[in-house]
Amino acid sequence: MTLDREIETIGSRIARESTIDEALLARLRAAYPQWRFTLCSEDDTGEREPYLTFDGFDLHLVRLSATGCASLTPWPEQSSGILVALHES
């Protein structure tokens, strides 16, 4: 499975859930140990364009640098984490 397809699969899995919370992220971490998952509000991402948008949330990709600093990236091959940004109602 390509990285793009895996990220889409993760997003679709999240979209099927009735509640997006830390318990869901714990299940995702168990199912996809190669990814780091973080939950936040869309307001916390600023004006950054999401990698994927779903009803109720966006997915952003996170890259960790050699120094351990995290940043958002549009490139799956550079990412090691997925930020789930909940839409504000």
PDB file of N, CA, C and O in Angstrom, chain B, residues numbered from 101:
ATOM      1  N   MET B 101       0.852  -1.177   0.000  1.00  0.00           N
ATOM      2  CA  MET B 101       0.000   0.000   0.000  1.00  0.00           C
ATOM      3  C   MET B 101       0.897   1.239   0.000  1.00  0.00           C
ATOM      4  O   MET B 101       1.865   1.312   0.756  1.00  0.00           O
ATOM      5  N   THR B 102       0.571   2.201  -0.843  1.00  0.00           N
ATOM      6  CA  THR B 102       1.347   3.437  -0.897  1.00  0.00           C
ATOM      7  C   THR B 102       1.049   4.292   0.333  1.00  0.00           C
ATOM      8  O   THR B 102       0.035   4.097   1.003  1.00  0.00           O
ATOM      9  N   LEU B 103       1.929   5.229   0.621  1.00  0.00           N
ATOM     10  CA  LEU B 103       1.707   6.135   1.749  1.00  0.00           C
ATOM     11  C   LEU B 103       0.429   6.939   1.563  1.00  0.00           C
ATOM     12  O   LEU B 103      -0.343   7.105   2.507  1.00  0.00           O
ATOM     13  N   ASP B 104       0.200   7.442   0.345  1.00  0.00           N
ATOM     14  CA  ASP B 104      -1.026   8.200   0.074  1.00  0.00           C
ATOM     15  C   ASP B 104      -2.256   7.371   0.412  1.00  0.00           C
ATOM     16  O   ASP B 104      -3.178   7.854   1.070  1.00  0.00           O
ATOM     17  N   ARG B 105      -2.266   6.129  -0.040  1.00  0.00           N
ATOM     18  CA  ARG B 105      -3.421   5.253   0.188  1.00  0.00           C
ATOM     19  C   ARG B 105      -3.574   4.928   1.668  1.00  0.00           C
ATOM     20  O   ARG B 105      -4.693   4.878   2.178  1.00  0.00           O
ATOM     21  N   GLU B 106      -2.466   4.707   2.358  1.00  0.00           N
ATOM     22  CA  GLU B 106      -2.533   4.410   3.791  1.00  0.00           C
ATOM     23  C   GLU B 106      -3.118   5.595   4.562  1.00  0.00           C
ATOM     24  O   GLU B 106      -3.940   5.405   5.459  1.00  0.00           O
ATOM     25  N   ILE B 107      -2.703   6.805   4.220  1.00  0.00           N
ATOM     26  CA  ILE B 107      -3.218   8.002   4.888  1.00  0.00           C
ATOM     27  C   ILE B 107      -4.711   8.163   4.596  1.00  0.00           C
ATOM     28  O   ILE B 107      -5.484   8.510   5.488  1.00  0.00           O
ATOM     29  N   GLU B 108      -5.111   7.915   3.363  1.00  0.00           N
ATOM     30  CA  GLU B 108      -6.542   7.967   3.020  1.00  0.00           C
ATOM     31  C   GLU B 108      -7.327   6.928   3.811  1.00  0.00           C
ATOM     32  O   GLU B 108      -8.431   7.211   4.278  1.00  0.00           O
ATOM     33  N   THR B 109      -6.774   5.740   3.965  1.00  0.00           N
ATOM     34  CA  THR B 109      -7.425   4.676   4.735  1.00  0.00           C
ATOM     35  C   THR B 109      -7.581   5.090   6.193  1.00  0.00           C
ATOM     36  O   THR B 109      -8.633   4.869   6.794  1.00  0.00           O
ATOM     37  N   ILE B 110      -6.553   5.681   6.753  1.00  0.00           N
ATOM     38  CA  ILE B 110      -6.621   6.162   8.131  1.00  0.00           C
ATOM     39  C   ILE B 110      -7.700   7.231   8.259  1.00  0.00           C
ATOM     40  O   ILE B 110      -8.497   7.197   9.197  1.00  0.00           O
ATOM     41  N   GLY B 111      -7.733   8.177   7.325  1.00  0.00           N
ATOM     42  CA  GLY B 111      -8.759   9.219   7.358  1.00  0.00           C
ATOM     43  C   GLY B 111     -10.158   8.648   7.257  1.00  0.00           C
ATOM     44  O   GLY B 111     -11.060   9.093   7.967  1.00  0.00           O
ATOM     45  N   SER B 112     -10.354   7.668   6.386  1.00  0.00           N
ATOM     46  CA  SER B 112     -11.666   7.034   6.245  1.00  0.00           C
ATOM     47  C   SER B 112     -12.055   6.296   7.520  1.00  0.00           C
ATOM     48  O   SER B 112     -13.221   6.295   7.917  1.00  0.00           O
ATOM     49  N   ARG B 113     -11.079   5.675   8.149  1.00  0.00           N
ATOM     50  CA  ARG B 113     -11.352   4.988   9.420  1.00  0.00           C
ATOM     51  C   ARG B 113     -11.792   5.988  10.485  1.00  0.00           C
ATOM     52  O   ARG B 113     -12.741   5.727  11.225  1.00  0.00           O
ATOM     53  N   ILE B 114     -11.121   7.112  10.567  1.00  0.00           N
ATOM     54  CA  ILE B 114     -11.493   8.145  11.534  1.00  0.00           C
ATOM     55  C   ILE B 114     -12.890   8.667  11.224  1.00  0.00           C
ATOM     56  O   ILE B 114     -13.694   8.870  12.135  1.00  0.00           O
ATOM     57  N   ALA B 115     -13.182   8.884   9.949  1.00  0.00           N
ATOM     58  CA  ALA B 115     -14.478   9.439   9.532  1.00  0.00           C
ATOM     59  C   ALA B 115     -15.651   8.537   9.917  1.00  0.00           C
ATOM     60  O   ALA B 115     -16.767   9.022  10.107  1.00  0.00           O
ATOM     61  N   ARG B 116     -15.409   7.242  10.032  1.00  0.00           N
ATOM     62  CA  ARG B 116     -16.479   6.313  10.413  1.00  0.00           C
ATOM     63  C   ARG B 116     -16.789   6.332  11.907  1.00  0.00           C
ATOM     64  O   ARG B 116     -17.803   5.782  12.337  1.00  0.00           O
ATOM     65  N   GLU B 117     -15.935   6.953  12.691  1.00  0.00           N
ATOM     66  CA  GLU B 117     -16.101   6.974  14.142  1.00  0.00           C
ATOM     67  C   GLU B 117     -17.104   8.041  14.566  1.00  0.00           C
ATOM     68  O   GLU B 117     -17.200   9.097  13.940  1.00  0.00           O
ATOM     69  N   SER B 118     -17.843   7.762  15.621  1.00  0.00           N
ATOM     70  CA  SER B 118     -18.803   8.749  16.121  1.00  0.00           C
ATOM     71  C   SER B 118     -18.122   9.791  17.006  1.00  0.00           C
ATOM     72  O   SER B 118     -18.609  10.914  17.133  1.00  0.00           O
ATOM     73  N   THR B 119     -17.000   9.420  17.617  1.00  0.00           N
ATOM     74  CA  THR B 119     -16.257  10.340  18.477  1.00  0.00           C
ATOM     75  C   THR B 119     -14.777  10.290  18.109  1.00  0.00           C
ATOM     76  O   THR B 119     -14.179   9.218  18.017  1.00  0.00           O
ATOM     77  N   ILE B 120     -14.206  11.461  17.904  1.00  0.00           N
ATOM     78  CA  ILE B 120     -12.775  11.562  17.633  1.00  0.00           C
ATOM     79  C   ILE B 120     -12.127  12.102  18.894  1.00  0.00           C
ATOM     80  O   ILE B 120     -12.279  13.276  19.230  1.00  0.00           O
ATOM     81  N   ASP B 121     -11.402  11.232  19.592  1.00  0.00           N
ATOM     82  CA  ASP B 121     -10.796  11.609  20.867  1.00  0.00           C
ATOM     83  C   ASP B 121      -9.496  10.834  21.068  1.00  0.00           C
ATOM     84  O   ASP B 121      -9.046  10.115  20.176  1.00  0.00           O
ATOM     85  N   GLU B 122      -8.902  10.989  22.243  1.00  0.00           N
ATOM     86  CA  GLU B 122      -7.629  10.329  22.530  1.00  0.00           C
ATOM     87  C   GLU B 122      -7.758   8.808  22.529  1.00  0.00           C
ATOM     88  O   GLU B 122      -6.797   8.111  22.207  1.00  0.00           O
ATOM     89  N   ALA B 123      -8.936   8.282  22.885  1.00  0.00           N
ATOM     90  CA  ALA B 123      -9.139   6.831  22.853  1.00  0.00           C
ATOM     91  C   ALA B 123      -9.041   6.317  21.409  1.00  0.00           C
ATOM     92  O   ALA B 123      -8.452   5.265  21.162  1.00  0.00           O
ATOM     93  N   LEU B 124      -9.609   7.051  20.476  1.00  0.00           N
ATOM     94  CA  LEU B 124      -9.495   6.677  19.065  1.00  0.00           C
ATOM     95  C   LEU B 124      -8.035   6.741  18.631  1.00  0.00           C
ATOM     96  O   LEU B 124      -7.556   5.834  17.950  1.00  0.00           O
ATOM     97  N   LEU B 125      -7.328   7.785  19.010  1.00  0.00           N
ATOM     98  CA  LEU B 125      -5.922   7.891  18.630  1.00  0.00           C
ATOM     99  C   LEU B 125      -5.112   6.738  19.202  1.00  0.00           C
ATOM    100  O   LEU B 125      -4.180   6.260  18.555  1.00  0.00           O
ATOM    101  N   ALA B 126      -5.449   6.287  20.398  1.00  0.00           N
ATOM    102  CA  ALA B 126      -4.754   5.129  20.986  1.00  0.00           C
ATOM    103  C   ALA B 126      -4.982   3.882  20.124  1.00  0.00           C
ATOM    104  O   ALA B 126      -4.058   3.097  19.913  1.00  0.00           O
ATOM    105  N   ARG B 127      -6.200   3.703  19.629  1.00  0.00           N
ATOM    106  CA  ARG B 127      -6.485   2.563  18.753  1.00  0.00           C
ATOM    107  C   ARG B 127      -5.728   2.693  17.429  1.00  0.00           C
ATOM    108  O   ARG B 127      -5.227   1.702  16.898  1.00  0.00           O
ATOM    109  N   LEU B 128      -5.647   3.912  16.901  1.00  0.00           N
ATOM    110  CA  LEU B 128      -4.898   4.137  15.663  1.00  0.00           C
ATOM    111  C   LEU B 128      -3.411   3.856  15.867  1.00  0.00           C
ATOM    112  O   LEU B 128      -2.759   3.275  15.000  1.00  0.00           O
ATOM    113  N   ARG B 129      -2.883   4.269  17.012  1.00  0.00           N
ATOM    114  CA  ARG B 129      -1.461   4.017  17.305  1.00  0.00           C
ATOM    115  C   ARG B 129      -1.174   2.517  17.348  1.00  0.00           C
ATOM    116  O   ARG B 129      -0.123   2.064  16.895  1.00  0.00           O
ATOM    117  N   ALA B 130      -2.115   1.757  17.894  1.00  0.00           N
ATOM    118  CA  ALA B 130      -1.942   0.300  17.953  1.00  0.00           C
ATOM    119  C   ALA B 130      -2.022  -0.319  16.558  1.00  0.00           C
ATOM    120  O   ALA B 130      -1.277  -1.248  16.246  1.00  0.00           O
ATOM    121  N   ALA B 131      -2.916   0.191  15.726  1.00  0.00           N
ATOM    122  CA  ALA B 131      -3.103  -0.350  14.381  1.00  0.00           C
ATOM    123  C   ALA B 131      -2.019   0.113  13.402  1.00  0.00           C
ATOM    124  O   ALA B 131      -1.678  -0.607  12.463  1.00  0.00           O
ATOM    125  N   TYR B 132      -1.488   1.300  13.620  1.00  0.00           N
ATOM    126  CA  TYR B 132      -0.486   1.890  12.721  1.00  0.00           C
ATOM    127  C   TYR B 132       0.705   2.381  13.555  1.00  0.00           C
ATOM    128  O   TYR B 132       0.887   3.588  13.711  1.00  0.00           O
ATOM    129  N   PRO B 133       1.510   1.469  14.087  1.00  0.00           N
ATOM    130  CA  PRO B 133       2.608   1.875  14.982  1.00  0.00           C
ATOM    131  C   PRO B 133       3.689   2.712  14.311  1.00  0.00           C
ATOM    132  O   PRO B 133       4.488   3.349  14.997  1.00  0.00           O
ATOM    133  N   GLN B 134       3.727   2.721  12.999  1.00  0.00           N
ATOM    134  CA  GLN B 134       4.722   3.516  12.279  1.00  0.00           C
ATOM    135  C   GLN B 134       4.373   5.009  12.258  1.00  0.00           C
ATOM    136  O   GLN B 134       5.210   5.831  11.885  1.00  0.00           O
ATOM    137  N   TRP B 135       3.150   5.365  12.653  1.00  0.00           N
ATOM    138  CA  TRP B 135       2.696   6.752  12.648  1.00  0.00           C
ATOM    139  C   TRP B 135       2.536   7.277  14.065  1.00  0.00           C
ATOM    140  O   TRP B 135       2.148   6.541  14.972  1.00  0.00           O
ATOM    141  N   ARG B 136       2.834   8.536  14.245  1.00  0.00           N
ATOM    142  CA  ARG B 136       2.518   9.250  15.483  1.00  0.00           C
ATOM    143  C   ARG B 136       1.246  10.037  15.223  1.00  0.00           C
ATOM    144  O   ARG B 136       1.126  10.695  14.189  1.00  0.00           O
ATOM    145  N   PHE B 137       0.300   9.978  16.141  1.00  0.00           N
ATOM    146  CA  PHE B 137      -0.979  10.656  15.970  1.00  0.00           C
ATOM    147  C   PHE B 137      -1.139  11.736  17.031  1.00  0.00           C
ATOM    148  O   PHE B 137      -0.825  11.532  18.204  1.00  0.00           O
ATOM    149  N   THR B 138      -1.636  12.889  16.592  1.00  0.00           N
ATOM    150  CA  THR B 138      -1.890  14.016  17.475  1.00  0.00           C
ATOM    151  C   THR B 138      -3.266  14.573  17.149  1.00  0.00           C
ATOM    152  O   THR B 138      -3.672  14.604  15.987  1.00  0.00           O
ATOM    153  N   LEU B 139      -3.978  15.010  18.171  1.00  0.00           N
ATOM    154  CA  LEU B 139      -5.311  15.584  18.017  1.00  0.00           C
ATOM    155  C   LEU B 139      -5.269  17.046  18.422  1.00  0.00           C
ATOM    156  O   LEU B 139      -4.678  17.394  19.444  1.00  0.00           O
ATOM    157  N   CYS B 140      -5.902  17.912  17.617  1.00  0.00           N
ATOM    158  CA  CYS B 140      -5.971  19.330  17.950  1.00  0.00           C
ATOM    159  C   CYS B 140      -7.181  19.945  17.256  1.00  0.00           C
ATOM    160  O   CYS B 140      -7.930  19.258  16.561  1.00  0.00           O
ATOM    161  N   SER B 141      -7.359  21.234  17.454  1.00  0.00           N
ATOM    162  CA  SER B 141      -8.397  22.000  16.771  1.00  0.00           C
ATOM    163  C   SER B 141      -7.816  22.545  15.470  1.00  0.00           C
ATOM    164  O   SER B 141      -6.614  22.792  15.380  1.00  0.00           O
ATOM    165  N   GLU B 142      -8.660  22.731  14.473  1.00  0.00           N
ATOM    166  CA  GLU B 142      -8.180  23.307  13.211  1.00  0.00           C
ATOM    167  C   GLU B 142      -7.598  24.699  13.429  1.00  0.00           C
ATOM    168  O   GLU B 142      -6.745  25.139  12.658  1.00  0.00           O
ATOM    169  N   ASP B 143      -8.046  25.389  14.461  1.00  0.00           N
ATOM    170  CA  ASP B 143      -7.506  26.716  14.763  1.00  0.00           C
ATOM    171  C   ASP B 143      -6.024  26.656  15.135  1.00  0.00           C
ATOM    172  O   ASP B 143      -5.303  27.639  14.969  1.00  0.00           O
ATOM    173  N   ASP B 144      -5.571  25.509  15.634  1.00  0.00           N
ATOM    174  CA  ASP B 144      -4.182  25.357  16.040  1.00  0.00           C
ATOM    175  C   ASP B 144      -3.227  25.191  14.859  1.00  0.00           C
ATOM    176  O   ASP B 144      -2.011  25.260  15.035  1.00  0.00           O
ATOM    177  N   THR B 145      -3.763  24.975  13.665  1.00  0.00           N
ATOM    178  CA  THR B 145      -2.897  24.756  12.498  1.00  0.00           C
ATOM    179  C   THR B 145      -2.653  26.034  11.705  1.00  0.00           C
ATOM    180  O   THR B 145      -1.895  26.023  10.735  1.00  0.00           O
ATOM    181  N   GLY B 146      -3.277  27.120  12.101  1.00  0.00           N
ATOM    182  CA  GLY B 146      -3.092  28.377  11.382  1.00  0.00           C
ATOM    183  C   GLY B 146      -3.697  28.301   9.997  1.00  0.00           C
ATOM    184  O   GLY B 146      -4.765  27.719   9.809  1.00  0.00           O
ATOM    185  N   GLU B 147      -3.032  28.874   9.052  1.00  0.00           N
ATOM    186  CA  GLU B 147      -3.527  28.931   7.676  1.00  0.00           C
ATOM    187  C   GLU B 147      -2.981  27.798   6.814  1.00  0.00           C
ATOM    188  O   GLU B 147      -3.064  27.861   5.588  1.00  0.00           O
ATOM    189  N   ARG B 148      -2.434  26.778   7.431  1.00  0.00           N
ATOM    190  CA  ARG B 148      -1.833  25.680   6.672  1.00  0.00           C
ATOM    191  C   ARG B 148      -2.889  24.874   5.931  1.00  0.00           C
ATOM    192  O   ARG B 148      -3.953  24.580   6.475  1.00  0.00           O
ATOM    193  N   GLU B 149      -2.593  24.525   4.706  1.00  0.00           N
ATOM    194  CA  GLU B 149      -3.480  23.712   3.881  1.00  0.00           C
ATOM    195  C   GLU B 149      -3.397  22.263   4.357  1.00  0.00           C
ATOM    196  O   GLU B 149      -2.295  21.729   4.482  1.00  0.00           O
ATOM    197  N   PRO B 150      -4.528  21.613   4.626  1.00  0.00           N
ATOM    198  CA  PRO B 150      -4.474  20.216   5.078  1.00  0.00           C
ATOM    199  C   PRO B 150      -4.060  19.279   3.955  1.00  0.00           C
ATOM    200  O   PRO B 150      -4.213  19.600   2.776  1.00  0.00           O
ATOM    201  N   TYR B 151      -3.544  18.138   4.324  1.00  0.00           N
ATOM    202  CA  TYR B 151      -3.220  17.108   3.346  1.00  0.00           C
ATOM    203  C   TYR B 151      -4.509  16.497   2.800  1.00  0.00           C
ATOM    204  O   TYR B 151      -4.649  16.298   1.594  1.00  0.00           O
ATOM    205  N   LEU B 152      -5.449  16.204   3.700  1.00  0.00           N
ATOM    206  CA  LEU B 152      -6.764  15.695   3.329  1.00  0.00           C
ATOM    207  C   LEU B 152      -7.827  16.338   4.211  1.00  0.00           C
ATOM    208  O   LEU B 152      -7.571  16.659   5.371  1.00  0.00           O
ATOM    209  N   THR B 153      -9.007  16.522   3.660  1.00  0.00           N
ATOM    210  CA  THR B 153     -10.129  17.076   4.408  1.00  0.00           C
ATOM    211  C   THR B 153     -11.275  16.074   4.402  1.00  0.00           C
ATOM    212  O   THR B 153     -11.623  15.507   3.366  1.00  0.00           O
ATOM    213  N   PHE B 154     -11.848  15.873   5.571  1.00  0.00           N
ATOM    214  CA  PHE B 154     -13.002  15.015   5.750  1.00  0.00           C
ATOM    215  C   PHE B 154     -14.095  15.828   6.435  1.00  0.00           C
ATOM    216  O   PHE B 154     -13.847  16.945   6.891  1.00  0.00           O
ATOM    217  N   ASP B 155     -15.285  15.279   6.506  1.00  0.00           N
ATOM    218  CA  ASP B 155     -16.379  15.941   7.201  1.00  0.00           C
ATOM    219  C   ASP B 155     -16.067  15.961   8.694  1.00  0.00           C
ATOM    220  O   ASP B 155     -16.082  14.917   9.346  1.00  0.00           O
ATOM    221  N   GLY B 156     -15.787  17.133   9.230  1.00  0.00           N
ATOM    222  CA  GLY B 156     -15.526  17.276  10.660  1.00  0.00           C
ATOM    223  C   GLY B 156     -14.080  17.372  11.071  1.00  0.00           C
ATOM    224  O   GLY B 156     -13.789  17.725  12.214  1.00  0.00           O
ATOM    225  N   PHE B 157     -13.155  17.065  10.163  1.00  0.00           N
ATOM    226  CA  PHE B 157     -11.738  17.135  10.527  1.00  0.00           C
ATOM    227  C   PHE B 157     -10.855  17.189   9.276  1.00  0.00           C
ATOM    228  O   PHE B 157     -11.274  16.846   8.170  1.00  0.00           O
ATOM    229  N   ASP B 158      -9.623  17.632   9.500  1.00  0.00           N
ATOM    230  CA  ASP B 158      -8.585  17.635   8.464  1.00  0.00           C
ATOM    231  C   ASP B 158      -7.439  16.754   8.931  1.00  0.00           C
ATOM    232  O   ASP B 158      -7.251  16.546  10.130  1.00  0.00           O
ATOM    233  N   LEU B 159      -6.687  16.246   7.991  1.00  0.00           N
ATOM    234  CA  LEU B 159      -5.446  15.545   8.302  1.00  0.00           C
ATOM    235  C   LEU B 159      -4.277  16.367   7.792  1.00  0.00           C
ATOM    236  O   LEU B 159      -4.245  16.785   6.635  1.00  0.00           O
ATOM    237  N   HIS B 160      -3.327  16.588   8.669  1.00  0.00           N
ATOM    238  CA  HIS B 160      -2.072  17.250   8.323  1.00  0.00           C
ATOM    239  C   HIS B 160      -0.956  16.244   8.554  1.00  0.00           C
ATOM    240  O   HIS B 160      -1.073  15.376   9.420  1.00  0.00           O
ATOM    241  N   LEU B 161       0.099  16.347   7.808  1.00  0.00           N
ATOM    242  CA  LEU B 161       1.248  15.463   7.967  1.00  0.00           C
ATOM    243  C   LEU B 161       2.326  16.179   8.760  1.00  0.00           C
ATOM    244  O   LEU B 161       2.571  17.371   8.574  1.00  0.00           O
ATOM    245  N   VAL B 162       2.967  15.430   9.649  1.00  0.00           N
ATOM    246  CA  VAL B 162       3.981  15.983  10.535  1.00  0.00           C
ATOM    247  C   VAL B 162       5.327  15.332  10.233  1.00  0.00           C
ATOM    248  O   VAL B 162       5.432  14.116  10.072  1.00  0.00           O
ATOM    249  N   ARG B 163       6.337  16.165  10.161  1.00  0.00           N
ATOM    250  CA  ARG B 163       7.709  15.710   9.942  1.00  0.00           C
ATOM    251  C   ARG B 163       8.531  16.057  11.177  1.00  0.00           C
ATOM    252  O   ARG B 163       8.439  17.171  11.692  1.00  0.00           O
ATOM    253  N   LEU B 164       9.327  15.116  11.649  1.00  0.00           N
ATOM    254  CA  LEU B 164      10.265  15.385  12.734  1.00  0.00           C
ATOM    255  C   LEU B 164      11.645  15.606  12.141  1.00  0.00           C
ATOM    256  O   LEU B 164      12.109  14.817  11.318  1.00  0.00           O
ATOM    257  N   SER B 165      12.298  16.679  12.561  1.00  0.00           N
ATOM    258  CA  SER B 165      13.647  16.952  12.066  1.00  0.00           C
ATOM    259  C   SER B 165      14.662  16.166  12.892  1.00  0.00           C
ATOM    260  O   SER B 165      14.315  15.540  13.894  1.00  0.00           O
ATOM    261  N   ALA B 166      15.886  16.208  12.469  1.00  0.00           N
ATOM    262  CA  ALA B 166      16.962  15.528  13.188  1.00  0.00           C
ATOM    263  C   ALA B 166      17.125  16.062  14.607  1.00  0.00           C
ATOM    264  O   ALA B 166      17.619  15.358  15.488  1.00  0.00           O
ATOM    265  N   THR B 167      16.711  17.304  14.823  1.00  0.00           N
ATOM    266  CA  THR B 167      16.825  17.900  16.156  1.00  0.00           C
ATOM    267  C   THR B 167      15.611  17.593  17.033  1.00  0.00           C
ATOM    268  O   THR B 167      15.580  17.959  18.208  1.00  0.00           O
ATOM    269  N   GLY B 168      14.609  16.918  16.456  1.00  0.00           N
ATOM    270  CA  GLY B 168      13.424  16.561  17.218  1.00  0.00           C
ATOM    271  C   GLY B 168      12.284  17.550  17.115  1.00  0.00           C
ATOM    272  O   GLY B 168      11.222  17.333  17.698  1.00  0.00           O
ATOM    273  N   CYS B 169      12.487  18.642  16.378  1.00  0.00           N
ATOM    274  CA  CYS B 169      11.424  19.629  16.195  1.00  0.00           C
ATOM    275  C   CYS B 169      10.416  19.116  15.173  1.00  0.00           C
ATOM    276  O   CYS B 169      10.795  18.508  14.172  1.00  0.00           O
ATOM    277  N   ALA B 170       9.146  19.358  15.424  1.00  0.00           N
ATOM    278  CA  ALA B 170       8.092  18.920  14.510  1.00  0.00           C
ATOM    279  C   ALA B 170       7.630  20.088  13.654  1.00  0.00           C
ATOM    280  O   ALA B 170       7.595  21.235  14.100  1.00  0.00           O
ATOM    281  N   SER B 171       7.272  19.768  12.403  1.00  0.00           N
ATOM    282  CA  SER B 171       6.710  20.772  11.511  1.00  0.00           C
ATOM    283  C   SER B 171       5.734  20.071  10.568  1.00  0.00           C
ATOM    284  O   SER B 171       5.829  18.865  10.340  1.00  0.00           O
ATOM    285  N   LEU B 172       4.798  20.844  10.026  1.00  0.00           N
ATOM    286  CA  LEU B 172       3.855  20.293   9.062  1.00  0.00           C
ATOM    287  C   LEU B 172       4.522  20.216   7.697  1.00  0.00           C
ATOM    288  O   LEU B 172       5.317  21.083   7.332  1.00  0.00           O
ATOM    289  N   THR B 173       4.195  19.185   6.957  1.00  0.00           N
ATOM    290  CA  THR B 173       4.761  18.991   5.626  1.00  0.00           C
ATOM    291  C   THR B 173       3.661  18.516   4.676  1.00  0.00           C
ATOM    292  O   THR B 173       2.744  17.820   5.115  1.00  0.00           O
ATOM    293  N   PRO B 174       3.721  18.861   3.421  1.00  0.00           N
ATOM    294  CA  PRO B 174       2.737  18.354   2.459  1.00  0.00           C
ATOM    295  C   PRO B 174       3.162  17.016   1.833  1.00  0.00           C
ATOM    296  O   PRO B 174       2.409  16.451   1.040  1.00  0.00           O
ATOM    297  N   TRP B 175       4.343  16.504   2.171  1.00  0.00           N
ATOM    298  CA  TRP B 175       4.908  15.336   1.505  1.00  0.00           C
ATOM    299  C   TRP B 175       4.860  14.102   2.398  1.00  0.00           C
ATOM    300  O   TRP B 175       5.527  14.056   3.432  1.00  0.00           O
ATOM    301  N   PRO B 176       4.073  13.100   2.005  1.00  0.00           N
ATOM    302  CA  PRO B 176       3.970  11.874   2.799  1.00  0.00           C
ATOM    303  C   PRO B 176       5.316  11.189   3.047  1.00  0.00           C
ATOM    304  O   PRO B 176       5.547  10.659   4.134  1.00  0.00           O
ATOM    305  N   GLU B 177       6.193  11.196   2.065  1.00  0.00           N
ATOM    306  CA  GLU B 177       7.470  10.503   2.218  1.00  0.00           C
ATOM    307  C   GLU B 177       8.377  11.163   3.254  1.00  0.00           C
ATOM    308  O   GLU B 177       9.343  10.548   3.704  1.00  0.00           O
ATOM    309  N   GLN B 178       8.084  12.394   3.636  1.00  0.00           N
ATOM    310  CA  GLN B 178       8.855  13.086   4.674  1.00  0.00           C
ATOM    311  C   GLN B 178       8.173  13.019   6.035  1.00  0.00           C
ATOM    312  O   GLN B 178       8.729  13.500   7.022  1.00  0.00           O
ATOM    313  N   SER B 179       7.000  12.442   6.106  1.00  0.00           N
ATOM    314  CA  SER B 179       6.218  12.507   7.340  1.00  0.00           C
ATOM    315  C   SER B 179       6.371  11.255   8.196  1.00  0.00           C
ATOM    316  O   SER B 179       6.633  10.158   7.702  1.00  0.00           O
ATOM    317  N   SER B 180       6.199  11.460   9.479  1.00  0.00           N
ATOM    318  CA  SER B 180       6.207  10.351  10.426  1.00  0.00           C
ATOM    319  C   SER B 180       4.992  10.436  11.351  1.00  0.00           C
ATOM    320  O   SER B 180       4.790   9.573  12.205  1.00  0.00           O
ATOM    321  N   GLY B 181       4.191  11.482  11.173  1.00  0.00           N
ATOM    322  CA  GLY B 181       3.034  11.655  12.033  1.00  0.00           C
ATOM    323  C   GLY B 181       1.850  12.237  11.297  1.00  0.00           C
ATOM    324  O   GLY B 181       1.981  12.842  10.233  1.00  0.00           O
ATOM    325  N   ILE B 182       0.686  12.035  11.899  1.00  0.00           N
ATOM    326  CA  ILE B 182      -0.563  12.558  11.356  1.00  0.00           C
ATOM    327  C   ILE B 182      -1.235  13.385  12.431  1.00  0.00           C
ATOM    328  O   ILE B 182      -1.484  12.907  13.537  1.00  0.00           O
ATOM    329  N   LEU B 183      -1.527  14.634  12.092  1.00  0.00           N
ATOM    330  CA  LEU B 183      -2.228  15.544  12.982  1.00  0.00           C
ATOM    331  C   LEU B 183      -3.703  15.565  12.563  1.00  0.00           C
ATOM    332  O   LEU B 183      -4.025  15.902  11.424  1.00  0.00           O
ATOM    333  N   VAL B 184      -4.582  15.207  13.484  1.00  0.00           N
ATOM    334  CA  VAL B 184      -6.020  15.219  13.229  1.00  0.00           C
ATOM    335  C   VAL B 184      -6.546  16.534  13.790  1.00  0.00           C
ATOM    336  O   VAL B 184      -6.581  16.727  15.005  1.00  0.00           O
ATOM    337  N   ALA B 185      -6.951  17.428  12.909  1.00  0.00           N
ATOM    338  CA  ALA B 185      -7.405  18.766  13.309  1.00  0.00           C
ATOM    339  C   ALA B 185      -8.928  18.821  13.191  1.00  0.00           C
ATOM    340  O   ALA B 185      -9.476  18.787  12.089  1.00  0.00           O
ATOM    341  N   LEU B 186      -9.599  18.905  14.330  1.00  0.00           N
ATOM    342  CA  LEU B 186     -11.056  18.923  14.362  1.00  0.00           C
ATOM    343  C   LEU B 186     -11.580  20.271  13.911  1.00  0.00           C
ATOM    344  O   LEU B 186     -11.068  21.314  14.316  1.00  0.00           O
ATOM    345  N   HIS B 187     -12.605  20.246  13.070  1.00  0.00           N
ATOM    346  CA  HIS B 187     -13.263  21.478  12.632  1.00  0.00           C
ATOM    347  C   HIS B 187     -14.052  22.057  13.782  1.00  0.00           C
ATOM    348  O   HIS B 187     -14.684  21.326  14.544  1.00  0.00           O
ATOM    349  N   GLU B 188     -14.015  23.357  13.906  1.00  0.00           N
ATOM    350  CA  GLU B 188     -14.800  24.057  14.914  1.00  0.00           C
ATOM    351  C   GLU B 188     -16.216  24.215  14.408  1.00  0.00           C
ATOM    352  O   GLU B 188     -16.422  24.535  13.237  1.00  0.00           O
ATOM    353  N   SER B 189     -17.196  23.998  15.266  1.00  0.00           N
ATOM    354  CA  SER B 189     -18.591  24.130  14.845  1.00  0.00           C
ATOM    355  C   SER B 189     -19.091  25.532  15.054  1.00  0.00           C
ATOM    356  O   SER B 189     -20.248  25.826  14.753  1.00  0.00           O
TER     357      SER B 189
END
